[in-house]
Each structure stands twice: as structure tokens, then as C-alpha cells.
């Protein structure tokens, strides 16, 4: 029987003017052959709200500094179960949509585990996601993006000044 460690997280769908989403490439230290792409974000600290955590993670992982209010409301939520570094997690996570004209990613704020497990990043179009054989999370990312972008077009909230 698998024992899950509960975890709360916030993630960011960072989308540029060409409607491409930023994803990081990573590997699981306990499963070196298991590579995947994932959105910026991560676990929440004790008492930290999802918006506060999303803003903190976005700054740490990309260098983009926004206030929690600038993120707007979450656009999607899910509960996932996954292993990482030998521990199984049951993670409740909320996703925020942030639109930027463009952004030069700065990973100087990565924590040690991120420096050890993240191998790169790139901006993905919906067509590229639909056409790739590479693994990405969430597994229904194209559908999530389509719904989020339709609900909040480029001219509305979540765009930094």
C-alpha cells in the first residue's frame, strides 16, 4: 500500500504574446530516466496562500516579480499523486495564469533541489504540446491552457505592467 505525503502547491501558466507556455525540463533524482516538462511553481509553506506561493515561486524560478493580487484568481485546480525523490505525494494544486509580452527567464533563485533536478526550460506552443511524445505535467495541459486563455484573453488580468 502506497503512503502519500500530503502537499499543497501553486503553479503558474506563464504565457507569452505568442500564446506559448513556459515549461521547465526536469528529472526525478530517484528515477534518472524519468524526464518530463512542468510549469513553474511548487509547494506552499505553512500558512502560505496559493497566490502568495505562486508569486514567490514565480520570482524564484523565473525572476518575474508580481504581487499575489496581480496574479488574479486561480484558473484551475487539481489533485495529483506522484513520486519524487523516493517519496509519494498527494498534491492539491491551484494554477494561475500570467500573460507577459515576453520574458527572459532568470533561474538564479532556484533552490538546491531545483538546481539538481531541472535541466532546462523552453516556451511551448499548443501545437508543439499536442504533437510531442515528451512527457509533461499536467497531462491535460493543452486543454487547461485553452480554457484558461479563453477565459482571460491577453488584455485582461494577470499581465504585469
N, C-alpha and C positions, 0 to 999 in steps of 0.2 A: 504494500500500500504506500502510495506517494504521500509524503507530508509536505504541505505547502507553507511557505513563509508568506504571510500577508504583506502587501506593499501597496501604497498609494503613489501615483505618479501623475505628472503633467507632461504633455508633449506638444510640440508646435509644428504646424504645417506652414513652413516658411516658403512663400510662393513669390516668384519674381514677375516682372511685367510680361514675360512670355508665357505665363501660367506654368512655369516649371517649379517643381518642389525640390527643396534641398534634402538630400539623404546622406547619411554617413555610412561608410562601409565598415563592418566590424567582424570580429571573430569571437567565439566563446573560448576563454582560456582553457577550460576543461575539455573542449572539443575543437581542437585546432582546425580540423577540416570543415567545420560548420561556419561558413561565411554568409553574411546577409547584409542588407541595407536597412536603415531605420531612420526615423525622424529625430530631430533634436528634442531633448527633454530627458527626464529621469525622475528618480524617487523624490518624494516630498519629505521634508524634515518634520519633526514633531510639531504639531500645531500650525504648520505652513499650509496656506490655502493653495488650491490648484493654480490660481492666477499668479500668486506670489512665486510659486515654484517654477511655473512656466517662464516667467520673466527672468528669474535667477538663472535657470538652465540655459535660456537663450543667450544671455550675456556670457556665461561661462564657456559655452560651446561654439558660439558664432561671433562673439564680440558685439552683437546688436543689443543695445540697451534701450528697453522700453519699460514703462511703468505697467503694473498689473492692469490698471484701467485702460491703457492704450491697447491691450490685447483684445478687449471686448469679451463677450461671453464665450464659453466653450461651444464648439460646433459639433462635437461628437464625443461619446464616451463608450467604453467597453471594459470588460473584464477578461483578462487573458491569463493563461497558465503557461509557464515556460521555465526551462532550466538555464542558469547562468553560473559559470564557475563552480559547478557541482551542487548548487542549491536550487531547489524548485520553488518558484514564486507563483502566487496568485495575486495578480496586479490589477487594481482598479485604476483606470487612467482616463483623463479627460484631455481632449485635443483642442487647441486654439489655432485659429487661422490668422496669420500675419502676412500682409502683402507689402512688398517692397519693390521699388522700381528696379533695383539691382542691389547686390550686396557682396562684398569681398569678405569671405569667411575668415575669421581670426580664431584659431583654436588654442591660443595661448592660455586660456583659462581652464583647459582640460584638467580634470583630476587624474590621479595616478592610474586608476583602473581604465579610464578613457585613453590615456596615452598608451597603455599596454594592449588595448583591445580594438581601438579604432585605427583603421589603415588608410582612410582617405574620405573624400566627400565629392559629391557632384550634384548638379541640378538635373532633374529628370522631367521630361515632358510626359503627359498622359499616354501618348502613343508609344514612347520608349518603355514605360512601365508595362503597358499591355503586351508589348512584343518581346519582352525579355524572358529568359529562362532563369535569371538570377533570382534568388530569394529576397523578399523584402517584407517588412512588417509595418503596419498591419497588413495581413494577407489581402484584404479588400481595399487597399489604399486607393486605387483608381476610382472606385465607386464613392468612397468617402470624400475624395477631392472634388469630384464632380458635384456632389450635393453641397459641399461647403462653398465652392466657388459660385454656384448658382444662388445660394442664399445670401452671399456677401460679395457682390461684384467689386472690382478694383477701386471704385470711387468711394466705398463705404468703409466703416471702422476697421481698425487693426493695422492701418497704414501709418508708419512713422512720418513725422513732419520733417 
